[in-house]
Amino acid sequence: MPNKITKTRGIIYVAFGEEFDKLTAATAGYSRKFTDLPMCVLTNLKRRSSAWSKVSGVSFKLIALPAKENRRIKVSLIKYTPFDETLFMDSDAVIQKPGIESLFKHLKNFDIACQYFDILTDAACKSKLAKKTYGKLAKLLNEEFPIDLFGEAALLFKQSKNSYQFFDLWYKYWEMVGCGRDMPGFCFAVKHLYNYVKVFKENIKFCINKEDKNYYIQHQGFNGFKQKFNLPNYKDWNPKF
């Protein structure tokens, strides 16, 4: 009988700069309570936080770029992951309950899997933030509001031709609006390549931006997040729009 082919699965982080290196050590350490998946950290630091010594099953891949280039790596993750199937998590996201491994089953029939959040209503689209964040790219792509919102603080993907096409499109859209925030490019890439992107609806408890213990992954987004998960203080990096 031929040998059974097994896929490598793991979690990947982008942690550029000392502040986010320290933060990722804390969130990865918390997440380690609920999963044995190997972790890979993409970093630009040769000397890292001592807190990593408390996190098992972690490898590091050094990328010689300045900290401000962290999002360039994020929108190119498929070129850096050592895994066949990857769960990407932002530095300010934690796994808060067992069972995250079960979500990899969605990559059997799809190449990318992400969380569906909400629809920008006409009223919301009139806000200054929405216009700055999504309006410029929407105009360049001849898209109109309302638009679907998809989360990229936690993202599942597998090595495939379709996945490379997705990341290439995300990167292209990200560059089109000045290499700032990555959310607009991500949302439109999902929309334009929807046939092989699985979007988790409300019945799949994947990732949430408000306090809810029923979701597998908790992303920052509510008061007391840092205290609840015993995280160090950090300042959100807000790039130009």
C-alpha positions as CSV (number, residue, x, y, z in Angstrom):
1,M,0.0,0.0,0.0
2,P,1.3,3.5,-0.8
3,N,2.2,5.7,2.1
4,K,-0.6,8.0,3.4
5,I,0.0,11.6,2.5
6,T,-0.5,13.9,5.4
7,K,-0.8,17.6,5.2
8,T,1.1,19.9,7.5
9,R,-1.1,22.3,9.4
10,G,-0.1,25.2,11.6
11,I,-0.6,28.8,12.8
12,I,1.4,31.7,11.4
13,Y,1.9,35.2,12.8
14,V,3.5,38.4,11.5
15,A,5.3,40.1,14.4
16,F,7.5,43.0,13.3
17,G,9.0,45.3,15.9
18,E,9.6,44.8,19.6
19,E,6.2,45.8,20.7
20,F,4.3,43.3,18.5
21,D,6.9,40.6,19.2
22,K,6.1,41.0,22.9
23,L,2.4,41.0,22.2
24,T,2.5,38.0,19.9
25,A,4.4,36.0,22.5
26,A,1.6,36.7,25.0
27,T,-1.3,35.9,22.6
28,A,0.5,32.8,21.2
29,G,1.2,31.7,24.8
30,Y,-2.5,32.0,25.7
31,S,-3.6,30.2,22.5
32,R,-1.2,27.3,23.3
33,K,-3.6,26.3,26.1
34,F,-6.1,25.2,23.5
35,T,-4.1,23.8,20.6
36,D,-1.0,21.8,19.8
37,L,-0.7,23.1,16.2
38,P,2.8,24.2,15.4
39,M,3.3,28.0,15.2
40,C,5.6,30.0,12.9
41,V,6.4,33.6,13.5
42,L,7.5,35.9,10.7
43,T,9.7,38.5,12.3
44,N,12.3,41.1,11.5
45,L,14.0,40.7,14.9
46,K,17.1,38.7,15.6
47,R,16.7,39.2,19.4
48,R,13.2,38.5,20.6
49,S,11.2,38.7,23.8
50,S,12.2,36.3,26.5
51,A,8.5,35.5,26.9
52,W,8.8,33.2,23.8
53,S,10.7,30.7,26.0
54,K,7.4,29.8,27.6
55,V,5.6,29.0,24.3
56,S,6.2,25.5,23.0
57,G,6.2,24.4,19.4
58,V,7.2,27.7,17.8
59,S,9.6,28.4,15.0
60,F,10.8,31.8,13.6
61,K,11.5,33.0,10.1
62,L,13.6,36.1,9.9
63,I,12.7,38.7,7.2
64,A,15.1,41.6,6.9
65,L,12.6,44.4,6.4
66,P,11.7,47.4,8.6
67,A,8.7,47.2,10.9
68,K,6.5,49.4,8.7
69,E,6.6,46.7,6.1
70,N,4.6,44.2,8.2
71,R,1.5,44.5,6.1
72,R,3.5,43.8,2.9
73,I,4.2,40.4,4.5
74,K,0.6,39.9,5.6
75,V,-0.8,40.3,2.1
76,S,1.8,37.9,0.8
77,L,1.5,35.2,3.5
78,I,1.3,32.3,1.1
79,K,4.9,32.9,0.0
80,Y,6.1,32.6,3.6
81,T,4.1,29.9,5.3
82,P,5.9,26.6,5.9
83,F,2.5,24.7,6.1
84,D,0.3,23.1,3.5
85,E,-2.7,24.4,5.4
86,T,-2.4,27.6,7.4
87,L,-4.3,29.5,10.0
88,F,-3.1,33.1,10.1
89,M,-3.8,35.1,13.2
90,D,-3.2,38.8,13.9
91,S,-0.9,39.5,16.9
92,D,-3.9,40.8,18.8
93,A,-6.0,37.7,18.5
94,V,-6.2,34.7,20.7
95,I,-7.7,31.2,20.5
96,Q,-10.0,31.1,23.5
97,K,-11.4,27.5,23.4
98,P,-10.5,24.0,22.1
99,G,-11.5,22.8,18.7
100,I,-9.8,25.2,16.2
101,E,-8.4,22.2,14.3
102,S,-11.9,21.3,13.2
103,L,-12.1,24.4,11.0
104,F,-9.4,23.0,8.7
105,K,-12.1,20.7,7.2
106,H,-13.4,23.7,5.3
107,L,-10.2,23.7,3.2
108,K,-11.2,20.3,1.7
109,N,-13.5,22.0,-0.9
110,F,-12.3,25.6,-0.7
111,D,-8.9,27.3,-0.9
112,I,-9.5,30.3,1.5
113,A,-11.8,30.5,4.5
114,C,-12.7,33.7,6.4
115,Q,-15.3,35.3,8.6
116,Y,-18.2,37.3,7.3
117,F,-19.0,40.2,9.5
118,D,-21.7,42.6,8.4
119,I,-22.9,44.7,5.5
120,L,-22.1,48.4,5.4
121,T,-25.4,50.1,5.3
122,D,-26.0,53.3,3.4
123,A,-25.8,55.3,6.6
124,A,-22.6,53.7,7.7
125,C,-21.0,54.3,4.3
126,K,-21.6,58.0,4.8
127,S,-19.2,58.0,7.8
128,K,-15.8,59.5,7.4
129,L,-14.1,56.3,8.4
130,A,-15.9,54.2,5.9
131,K,-15.3,56.6,3.0
132,K,-11.6,56.8,3.9
133,T,-11.2,53.1,4.5
134,Y,-13.2,51.6,1.6
135,G,-14.3,54.5,-0.6
136,K,-11.0,55.0,-2.5
137,L,-10.6,51.4,-3.6
138,A,-14.3,51.1,-4.3
139,K,-14.1,54.0,-6.7
140,L,-11.0,52.6,-8.4
141,L,-12.7,49.3,-8.9
142,N,-16.1,50.9,-10.0
143,E,-17.8,49.3,-7.0
144,E,-20.7,50.7,-5.1
145,F,-21.8,50.6,-1.5
146,P,-23.1,48.7,0.4
147,I,-20.3,46.2,0.4
148,D,-19.8,43.0,2.4
149,L,-17.2,43.0,5.1
150,F,-14.9,40.0,5.6
151,G,-12.5,39.6,8.5
152,E,-8.8,39.0,7.9
153,A,-7.6,39.0,11.6
154,A,-7.9,35.3,11.3
155,L,-7.7,33.5,8.0
156,L,-7.5,29.9,6.8
157,F,-5.8,29.1,3.5
158,K,-4.1,26.2,1.7
159,Q,-1.3,25.9,-0.8
160,S,-2.9,26.0,-4.2
161,K,-3.0,27.9,-7.5
162,N,-6.3,29.6,-6.4
163,S,-4.8,30.7,-3.1
164,Y,-1.8,32.3,-5.0
165,Q,-4.3,34.1,-7.2
166,F,-6.2,35.4,-4.2
167,F,-3.1,36.7,-2.5
168,D,-1.8,38.3,-5.7
169,L,-5.1,40.1,-6.1
170,W,-5.1,41.2,-2.4
171,Y,-1.6,42.5,-2.9
172,K,-2.6,44.4,-6.1
173,Y,-5.6,46.0,-4.4
174,W,-3.5,46.9,-1.4
175,E,-0.9,48.7,-3.6
176,M,-3.7,50.5,-5.5
177,V,-4.6,52.4,-2.4
178,G,-1.1,53.3,-1.2
179,C,0.0,50.3,0.8
180,G,-1.9,51.3,4.0
181,R,-4.8,49.4,5.5
182,D,-5.2,45.9,4.2
183,M,-8.9,45.4,4.9
184,P,-10.3,47.1,1.8
185,G,-8.2,45.0,-0.6
186,F,-9.1,41.9,1.3
187,C,-12.8,42.5,1.1
188,F,-12.8,43.2,-2.6
189,A,-10.5,40.2,-3.3
190,V,-12.9,37.9,-1.5
191,K,-15.8,39.4,-3.5
192,H,-14.1,39.0,-6.9
193,L,-12.9,35.5,-6.2
194,Y,-15.9,34.3,-4.2
195,N,-16.2,30.9,-6.0
196,Y,-13.4,29.3,-4.1
197,V,-13.5,31.4,-0.9
198,K,-15.6,29.9,1.9
199,V,-17.2,32.6,4.0
200,F,-18.2,31.6,7.5
201,K,-21.7,32.9,8.4
202,E,-23.1,33.4,11.8
203,N,-23.6,29.6,12.4
204,I,-19.8,29.1,12.3
205,K,-18.1,30.5,15.4
206,F,-14.8,31.4,13.8
207,C,-13.6,34.9,14.8
208,I,-15.3,37.7,16.6
209,N,-14.5,41.4,17.3
210,K,-16.7,41.7,20.3
211,E,-16.7,39.8,23.6
212,D,-18.2,36.3,23.0
213,K,-16.9,33.1,24.5
214,N,-18.6,30.9,21.9
215,Y,-16.2,31.9,19.1
216,Y,-12.9,30.0,18.6
217,I,-10.9,33.2,18.1
218,Q,-11.3,36.4,19.9
219,H,-9.9,39.5,18.2
220,Q,-9.4,42.8,20.1
221,G,-12.4,45.0,19.9
222,F,-14.0,45.4,23.4
223,N,-13.0,47.2,26.6
224,G,-11.0,44.9,28.9
225,F,-9.6,42.7,26.1
226,K,-6.0,43.1,27.3
227,Q,-6.9,42.5,30.9
228,K,-9.1,39.4,30.2
229,F,-6.3,37.7,28.3
230,N,-3.4,39.1,30.4
231,L,-1.8,40.9,27.5
232,P,0.9,43.7,27.6
233,N,-0.1,47.2,26.7
234,Y,0.4,48.0,23.1
235,K,-0.5,50.8,20.7
236,D,-2.6,49.9,17.6
237,W,-0.7,50.6,14.4
238,N,-2.9,52.8,12.2
239,P,-1.5,53.2,8.8
240,K,-2.6,55.8,6.3
241,F,-5.8,54.9,4.5
